[in-house]
Amino acid sequence: MSTPSFDPSSDRSAQLRAPAHWQAVEFISDLHLQPGEPKTFEVWRAFLQRPAHERADALFILGDLFEVWVGDDVLDSSASTDQAFWRACADALKAFSLHTPVHFMAGNRDFLLGAEGLKACGMQGLSDPTALDFLGQHWLLSHGDALCLADTDYMRFREQVRQPIWQREFLARPLAERTAIARGLREQSEARKRSTASDPSLWADVDTTAARDSLQAAGASTLIHGHTHRPAEHTLGNGLQRVVLSDWDAAAQPPRAEVLRLDARGLRRLPLPLS
């Protein structure tokens, strides 16, 4: 099967200029918050409740904050047995956003988070990709899934579910039906992960040429993204690089929870307390 081509001119990045008073920003992604994993939720809530002197001037969430999001009505529907969990997530974010702006970029698990959900969480939606103008440079932000070109099955699925007509038809279904569909898709995804777990060569990763083309089109030198759950720094040549965010899993062995901070000192990975 051939690898899809990539045309950066068809996916121009949005632009976001940081206010002059910003001194530091933070990036996280792939927390996959869900009712069945309370440890990660508690670490995340403690992160949001840090004292003022520890916080950055803005928080950027680059996708997959939630393990699944089947519609904004999960926050207010009595038909949802997990409503209390989703409401707790929204309330924690809303409280945090009162003193720190939160920019949210959809991932492959929570792309159905809509205007009402963003409002309930106190978040501002962010296009994928977005070029952030901060500290005199452009930093290209993305979830990263659109650049995993070798994952052809997923790329076809992504193209389908990002269509407005597909989303309207899906969201018109009863909540219980949407939840069941999402559960089935998650099970398929987990089965696929297990089947490739022992062979890293089969893991989907960002296409180097696509990453380089995206950076050049945006006038940026550093791409910051999540999705792959493989935190690292990759040199792309000609002064370009991509930096991969860590996923979060407080119940794993060893546990994982990390924030990427950008300030005058550069990019730094800051592990969070896990107990």
N, C-alpha and C positions, 0 to 999 in steps of 0.2 A: 504494500500500500504506500502510495507516495505521500511525502510530507507536504502539508499545505504551504503555499507561498505567503509571504508577509509584505504588505504594502503600507509603510508608515504614513504615507500621505492620506490614507483612508481612515486613519485613527489618530488624528491630531490631538495633542494633549491640550487640556484646559490649562488656564493660567491662574495662579493664586499668589498674590504679592503679600508677604508677611507685613503686618503693621510695624512701624519703626521701633516701637517699644519692646518687641519680642526679643528676648535674649537666648531662649532655649525652647526647643520643641521636642516632643517624644513620639515614637512610633511603636505600635503593637499590631499584631495580627494573629489570626488562627488560634483564638482562645477556645472556639467551639463550645461555648457555654451551653449547657443542657441540664435538665432537672436531675439526671442520673449521675452527675459528677459534681457534688457539692463542694469538694475540696478546691477545685479550680475556681469556682464562683467565689469562695471566701477569700482566696488569695487576691483575686481581681478586685473585690469590694474593698479589701484593705489597701490595695494600691490606689484606689480612688479616694480613700479617706486619709491619705497622707497629710501631714501638716503642711501649711502653706509654703514654708521655706524649702520643702523638698520637691515641690511641683514645678513643672515647666510652664511656659506661657501658653501652650496649646498642646492638645493631644490629637494625633492622627491615628485612626483605626483603619488599617488597610485590608479589610475584608475578613470574612469568617469569624466575626465576633461571636456569632451564634452557630451552633451545630446545624440548625435548620430553622428557617423562618417561612411559614406557609401562608402568611397574610397578617396584616396589622390587627385583625380582629382577635388574634390570640390574646391580646391584652385586655379585652373587654367581654369575651364570650363566656357565658356560663357553661357552654358545652365543652370547654377545654379544661381537662383535669389538671393541666400544668399552668393554668392561668396565673397562679400565685407566683410561680417562679419567674415567668416572663415579666410580670408586673414588678417584681423585686429588681430585676435587671434594669428596667426602664427607670424606676425610682432612683436607683443608685447613680445612673448616668445623669439623670435630670439634676440631682443635687450637685454633682460634680461640675456640671456645665454652668451652674450659677456663678462660678468663679473662674472657670477655665474653659475656653471654647473647645468643642469636640467636633472634629471633622471625620465623617464616616464614608468610606469607600466600600461598595458592595463586593462580596466575594462570591465564590461558586455555591456557598451554602445559604447565604442570606441576601441574595439579590432581589428578593421580593419585599424587602423592607421598604415601605412606601412613605409618602409624605406624613401620614398620621403617625406612623411608628417613629419616624425621625423626630417629629414634634414631641411625642411622649417621652422620648429619651433625651431631649434637649440637644440633638445633634444636627449638624449641617451636612447635607449631602455633598459628596465629592465625586467628580467624574473620574473615570479610569481610562487613560492615564491623566495625571495632573502634574504640571511643572510648578514646583514651589520656588518662588523667588525669596531667598532668605540668606542672610550673611553674605550678600554680594554674589551669590551663585544661584544657578537653577538646579534643583534636585528633582528628578523625575520619580513620581510616586505611582505605584500600580499594585493591584493584588497579585498579578503575575500569571494567572491562569491563561489569559489570552496569548501569552508568549510561549506556552508549552506546545509548540506546533507538532511535535512528534506524537502527542497523545491524540491521534486522529479521531478515535471514538468520542472522546470528551469534547473535542473541538466542534464536532457535528452536533452533539447534544447542546453545547453552549449556544451555538448559533440559533438553535430551535427555541430554547427557553428564554432567550433575551428578546424575542420578538414580542411587540406589544399585544398582538392578537392572541398569541399563546398565553401570555400572562393574564389577559382579561378572561379568557375562557377557563383557565385554571382557578383563578380567584373567585369565579362565579360558582364553583362547586362548593358543597357543604364542607365546613371545617373538618369534620371527622373524615371525610373522604380525602381531602387534601393531606391530612396528617397520615393517613394510611399509605397514600402514594409516596409521600416523602420517606416514610419508614422503609418501604420497599426499595427505594433508590439508595438509601443509606446502607441497607444490607448488601445490595449488589456492590456498592463501592468498597465496603469493608472486605467482602469476599475477594474482590480484585486485589486489594492491598495485601491480603494474606497470601495470595497466589504468587505475588512477585517479591515478597518480603526478603527472600533469601538471595535474590539476584539484583543488586543495585543497578545493573545495566538496563533493567527493564523499568526503572522508576522514571516517571515523567519529570523533565526539567526544562527550564527556560532555554529557548533557542538563542545561541550566542549572537548569530547574525541579526535576528529580530531585535534583541536587546540593544545591540550597537546601533541599528538603524533608528530605533525609537529615541535613543539618547541624542543622536545627531539631529533628528528632526525637531526635537524639543530644545536644542541648544544647551543640553545638560551634560554633565560628565559623570554623574552617579545616579544609578537606578536603585531605588529602595523598594523591595517587594516582599510578599509572603508567599503563601500557597504551597510551596514545595516541602515545608517542614524540614529544611536542610540548611540551618543557619551557617553562613559562610560569607567570605568576601572573595569575589572573582574579578580578576584583571581581564579586561576585554581588549586591551591594546589602545594605542593613541591617546593615553590618558583617561580612558573610560573604565568604569567599574560598575559592578552590581553588588549590592549588599542585601543578603537574605535574612529576613526576620525569623526569630524562633517562634515555634508554636508553644502553647501552654498546656501542661497536663500535670497538675499537682499530685495526682495519684500514681504517676508512672514511677519506675525505678531505673535511674534516679529521676526525681521530679523536675519539671521544666517550667520556668516562668521568667521571662526576660523582657526588658524594655530597651529600645534603642534611643539614646538621647543625642541630639545634635545641638551644639552650642559653639562658642568661640574656640573651644578645645578640639572640635571635630566630632566625629561619630564615636560613641562609646556604648558598649553593651553593659547594661546594669542588671545583674540578677536580682530577683526580688526575694524577700524573706518567705520561707515556705512553711513556717511553723508559728 
